[in-house]
């Protein structure tokens, strides 16, 4: 974890550990004495003064975007608490990089949305289907009768090809099988 000590009055960086330098890409000398807000992404820099006020009273814990030395953005959990420092008070800030976790959560959420969309598009057949005992037509929920192939095609992703089973071939074309067997 990254540890940064910030002046409790002005928000100037007083100290940082090697993990801070490695994670954020700054040399220690480039951070010491600078306003802590230089580490925030541009859209949230104004929140540093609020952070100092809240930390003095309650401590602070939140997730925020931080800007690395190369300009890239990291999402980090921030925990801030007041500590004694020299003759004054300072804020000890612990940062944990959660960028990969946030990215994985976004990807998971996108996959869930895609799955939900796919589930909506899937047509399923379930429940009881009224079927004619004689002609095998199926009655829909509006009372209309349809050929089996037509009904299933309109209520699923199934497509049909036609063939003929051996029993029907024998019944419908009795001479066909005999000719084939004699060859």
N, C-alpha and C positions, 0 to 999 in steps of 0.2 A: 504494500500500500504506500501511497504517496503521503508524506507528512510535510505540512507547511505551517510555520508559525507566522502569524500576521499581527501587526500592531493593533491593539484594541481601540485606538482612537482614530487613526487616519487610514487604516487598511493597507499599510506598507508591509511588504514581505520582510521578515526579520531572519528567517532560517528555513532551510528545506533539506530533505534527506536525499541520498543518491537515487532512490526510486523515483522521486519527483523529476529529477534531471533526466533519467532514462525514459520515463513514461511520456513526459511532455516535451522532451527534446531541447530543453534549455540548459545552459551552463549555470551553475550556482551564481556566479558573478552577474549574470544577466538578470537574475531574479531579485537578489537582495537589494532592498531599498525601493523597489518598484511597487506601484499600486497593484494589489492583488487582482484587480479587475482586468489586468492585461491577459490573464489566463482564461477569462470568460469569452465565449463566442460573442461577436459584436451585438447580436440581438438581445443579450441579457446583461450587458455590462452595467447598466443602471441599477441592477439589483444588489450590488456589493454593499452599498450604504445600508440597505434594508437588512442584509445579512448581518452586518455588524451590530445593528440595533437589536435584532432578534436574539442573536447569540449572547449578548450581554445579559438579557433577561432570562431566556429559556434554553439556550443552546439551539442548534439548528441541525436538521437532517433533511436532505432533499436530493433529487437527481437533477443534474444540470449539464449543459454542453460546455465543454472547455476547448480552448484553441491551443493546439500544439505550436511549437516554434516554426514548423514548416507550413502552418496555416490550416492543416487538416483538423477536423473536429472529432473529439472524443466525448462519449457520454459517460459521466462519472457520478457515482454516489458520493455525496459530500456529507461529512459529519463534522460539526464545529462545536467547540466548547471553550469556555473561558479558562485560562490558566494564569498563575502568577508568572511574571517574566521581569527579571531585574527588579526595578522599583515600581513597576506598573503592572497592568493586566495585558494579556495578549490572547489571541484566539488560536487554538490548536486545531488545524484542519486536516482531516484524514480524507483522502480521495481514493476511491476504488474504481478502476476502469471496468465499465459494464457494457462497452460498445458492442462486443461480440454477442453478449446475451440479448441486448436490445435488437440487434440485427436478426438473431435467430428467432426472437419473438415476432418480429415483423414478418419474416418469411413464413413462420407458422401461421400467423393470422391470414396471410395471403393464401396459403394452402387451404386453410379452413374455408375461406370465401370461395375458392375455386371448387372445393368439394361440395359446399352447399349449392353452388350454381349447378354443378354436375348432377347432384341429387334431384334438383328441381326438373332437370331435363330428362331424367330417366323416367320412362313410363313403365309402370308395373301393373301386372294383373294380380288381383287378390280377391278373396271372398268367393261367393258362389256365383257361377255363371249359368244362367238358364240356357239349356241347349235342347233343341228339338230331338226327340227320341227317334224320329224317322229320317228327316233330311239333314240333321246335325247342324242346323243354323243356330246362331247364338243371338239371344235377345239382349239389346243394350238397355241402359238405365232409362231410356225414353220410350221403351216398348217396341222399338224397331228390330226386325230380324235381319241378320247379316250372315254371309258365308263365313265359315271359320277363318279362312285365310284373311279375308277383309277385316274382320274384327280384330284378330290378333295383330295384324300389321298396323292398324290405327291405334292400338293400345300398347304397343311395345316397339322395340327397335328391330324385331325379327323380320326377315325377308323370306319369301318362299320360293322354292324350286319344286317342280313336280316330277314325280316318278310314279311307278306303279309297283305295288307289293306283289309277291309271288301268288298269293291267294286270289287277289283281284285279277291278275293276269290270267290265271287258270280259268277263272269264272267268265271273264269278258272275252278272252281270246283262247278258247280251248284247243284249237289246232296249232297255235303258235308254239307252244312248248313241245308238242310232239314233233314238229318239223325240226326244231333246234336239237332235240335229243337224237334224232335219226342221223344227223350230220356227223 
